[in-house]
Amino acid sequence: MFFSFDGIDGVGKTTQMQLFCQWLVEQDQEVVTCRDPGSTPLGERVREILLTSGEETPIAACSEMLLYMAARAQLVDEVIRPALVAGKTVVSDRYLLANVVYQGYAGGLDVSAVRDVGRVATEGLMPECTFLLDMSPNAARDRMGDQLDRVESRGDAYREQLRQGFLQEAALLDNKVHVIDADRPIDEIQNELRDIAKRQLSQ
């Protein structure tokens, strides 16, 4: 089973994913976690370029998208597909949905084109279940602190575009993407995630 977590920055993905993976282990699942971009030597190098490069290294929207795709292609080949073939449960912090939203809806690239490149990069491998943690950009920004990376520092209007893009994609993929109200107590959110996962794992 392949799960992914997504949403705008500040919604609590890291906390919820950690708790979720602990629960999966308690359910006797052999769990492999990863982050996209990252979790491979190539992916971590690309992540550094994408998130820490300053104004001295301009990155055009298309170049940004292709860098993410390259890191994801390596992640699928090196980590995700081998784990699934071995019967393990994979949980990824972000996946293709993030590219579609960040570089498509909010970045100005053609959304369909981003999806098409994504299908090539992943060889069609998609999560069976994506948890989209959702809250207002203002509430999410209050959780983020002062040390923002290159993408996080793009401002409130950008974050609102991201949120709307995520919700539009979720409506198109309603059987795969589960929108979770993230502006609630941690345990309440986690219980909803587990209930959804129980149904997925029983199929």
C-alpha positions as CSV (number, residue, x, y, z in Angstrom):
1,M,0.0,0.0,0.0
2,F,1.3,3.4,-0.9
3,F,0.2,6.5,1.1
4,S,1.2,10.1,0.7
5,F,0.7,13.3,2.7
6,D,0.4,16.7,1.2
7,G,-0.9,20.2,1.8
8,I,0.5,23.7,2.1
9,D,3.4,24.3,4.4
10,G,2.5,24.6,8.1
11,V,-0.5,22.2,8.1
12,G,1.2,19.6,10.3
13,K,2.2,17.0,7.8
14,T,5.4,16.0,9.6
15,T,3.6,15.4,13.0
16,Q,0.7,13.5,11.5
17,M,2.9,11.4,9.3
18,Q,5.1,10.4,12.2
19,L,2.1,9.4,14.3
20,F,0.5,7.6,11.3
21,C,3.6,5.5,10.7
22,Q,3.9,4.6,14.3
23,W,0.4,3.3,14.1
24,L,1.0,1.3,10.9
25,V,3.9,-0.4,12.6
26,E,1.6,-1.3,15.5
27,Q,-0.7,-2.9,12.9
28,D,2.2,-5.2,11.9
29,Q,2.9,-3.2,8.7
30,E,6.5,-3.1,7.5
31,V,6.8,0.7,6.8
32,V,9.2,2.6,4.5
33,T,9.0,6.4,4.8
34,C,10.4,8.9,2.3
35,R,10.2,12.5,1.5
36,D,9.8,14.0,-2.0
37,P,12.2,15.5,-3.0
38,G,14.8,13.5,-1.1
39,S,15.5,10.1,0.4
40,T,18.1,9.2,-2.2
41,P,21.5,10.8,-2.7
42,L,20.4,12.5,-5.9
43,G,17.1,13.6,-4.3
44,E,18.8,15.2,-1.4
45,R,21.1,17.1,-3.6
46,V,18.2,18.3,-5.7
47,R,16.3,19.2,-2.6
48,E,19.2,21.4,-1.4
49,I,19.2,23.2,-4.8
50,L,15.4,23.7,-4.8
51,L,14.8,24.8,-1.2
52,T,18.0,26.6,-0.1
53,S,19.2,28.4,-3.3
54,G,18.8,32.1,-2.9
55,E,18.4,34.9,-5.5
56,E,22.0,34.2,-6.7
57,T,20.6,31.0,-8.4
58,P,17.4,31.9,-10.3
59,I,15.2,28.8,-11.0
60,A,12.5,29.2,-13.7
61,A,9.2,27.5,-13.1
62,C,9.8,24.9,-15.7
63,S,13.3,24.2,-14.5
64,E,11.9,23.9,-11.0
65,M,9.3,21.4,-12.0
66,L,11.8,19.3,-13.9
67,L,14.2,19.2,-11.0
68,Y,11.4,17.9,-8.8
69,M,10.5,15.3,-11.4
70,A,14.1,14.1,-11.7
71,A,14.3,13.6,-7.9
72,R,11.0,11.8,-7.9
73,A,12.0,9.5,-10.7
74,Q,15.0,8.5,-8.7
75,L,12.9,8.1,-5.6
76,V,10.5,5.7,-7.4
77,D,13.3,3.7,-8.9
78,E,15.5,3.5,-5.8
79,V,13.0,3.4,-2.9
80,I,9.3,3.3,-3.6
81,R,8.9,0.6,-6.2
82,P,11.3,-1.9,-4.6
83,A,9.5,-1.4,-1.3
84,L,6.1,-2.1,-2.8
85,V,7.4,-5.1,-4.7
86,A,8.7,-6.5,-1.4
87,G,5.2,-6.1,0.1
88,K,6.0,-3.1,2.3
89,T,3.8,-0.1,3.1
90,V,5.2,3.2,1.7
91,V,4.4,6.6,3.2
92,S,5.7,9.6,1.4
93,D,5.9,13.2,2.5
94,R,4.6,14.8,-0.7
95,Y,4.5,13.3,-4.2
96,L,3.3,14.3,-7.7
97,L,0.2,16.2,-6.4
98,A,2.6,18.8,-5.0
99,N,4.2,19.5,-8.4
100,V,0.8,19.8,-10.1
101,V,-0.2,22.4,-7.5
102,Y,3.0,24.3,-6.9
103,Q,4.3,24.6,-10.4
104,G,0.9,24.3,-12.2
105,Y,-1.9,26.0,-10.3
106,A,0.4,28.4,-8.4
107,G,3.4,28.5,-10.7
108,G,1.8,29.3,-14.0
109,L,2.7,26.1,-15.9
110,D,0.1,24.1,-17.8
111,V,-1.4,21.7,-15.3
112,S,-2.0,19.0,-17.8
113,A,1.6,19.2,-19.0
114,V,2.8,18.9,-15.4
115,R,0.7,15.8,-15.0
116,D,2.0,14.3,-18.3
117,V,5.6,14.8,-17.2
118,G,4.7,13.3,-13.9
119,R,3.4,10.1,-15.5
120,V,6.7,9.7,-17.3
121,A,8.8,10.4,-14.1
122,T,6.8,8.0,-12.0
123,E,6.1,5.4,-14.7
124,G,2.5,5.7,-13.6
125,L,3.1,4.8,-10.0
126,M,0.7,6.7,-7.8
127,P,-0.4,6.5,-4.2
128,E,-3.6,4.5,-3.5
129,C,-4.4,7.0,-0.8
130,T,-3.3,10.7,-0.4
131,F,-4.1,12.6,2.8
132,L,-4.5,16.3,1.9
133,L,-4.2,18.3,5.2
134,D,-6.1,21.5,4.7
135,M,-6.3,24.8,6.6
136,S,-6.4,28.5,5.9
137,P,-3.0,29.9,4.8
138,N,-3.1,32.4,7.6
139,A,-3.5,29.7,10.2
140,A,-0.8,27.6,8.5
141,R,1.6,30.6,8.4
142,D,1.3,31.2,12.1
143,R,2.7,27.7,12.7
144,M,5.7,28.1,10.4
145,G,8.1,30.2,12.5
146,D,10.6,32.7,11.0
147,Q,13.1,30.4,9.2
148,L,11.4,30.0,5.8
149,D,12.9,28.2,2.8
150,R,12.9,29.5,-0.8
151,V,9.3,28.2,-1.5
152,E,7.8,28.9,2.0
153,S,8.9,32.6,1.7
154,R,6.7,33.3,-1.4
155,G,3.9,35.0,0.6
156,D,0.3,34.6,1.6
157,A,-1.2,35.2,-1.9
158,Y,0.9,32.3,-3.2
159,R,-0.2,30.1,-0.3
160,E,-3.8,30.8,-1.1
161,Q,-3.3,29.8,-4.7
162,L,-1.7,26.6,-3.5
163,R,-4.6,25.8,-1.2
164,Q,-7.2,26.4,-4.0
165,G,-5.1,24.2,-6.4
166,F,-4.9,21.4,-3.9
167,L,-8.7,21.5,-3.3
168,Q,-9.4,21.6,-7.1
169,E,-7.2,18.5,-7.6
170,A,-8.8,16.7,-4.7
171,A,-12.2,17.2,-6.3
172,L,-10.9,15.6,-9.5
173,L,-9.4,12.7,-7.6
174,D,-12.0,12.3,-4.9
175,N,-11.5,8.5,-4.6
176,K,-7.8,8.8,-4.1
177,V,-7.3,12.2,-2.2
178,H,-8.9,12.6,1.2
179,V,-9.3,16.2,2.3
180,I,-8.6,16.4,6.1
181,D,-9.5,19.5,8.2
182,A,-6.1,20.1,9.8
183,D,-7.2,23.0,12.0
184,R,-8.2,20.6,14.8
185,P,-6.5,18.8,17.7
186,I,-3.7,16.5,16.7
187,D,-5.4,13.3,18.0
188,E,-8.7,14.1,16.3
189,I,-6.9,14.4,12.9
190,Q,-4.9,11.3,13.5
191,N,-8.0,9.3,14.3
192,E,-9.6,10.3,11.0
193,L,-6.4,9.3,9.1
194,R,-6.4,5.9,10.8
195,D,-10.1,5.3,10.0
196,I,-9.5,6.0,6.4
197,A,-6.4,3.8,6.3
198,K,-8.2,0.9,7.9
199,R,-10.7,0.9,5.1
200,Q,-7.9,1.1,2.5
201,L,-5.9,-1.7,4.1
202,S,-8.9,-4.0,4.4
203,Q,-9.6,-3.9,0.6
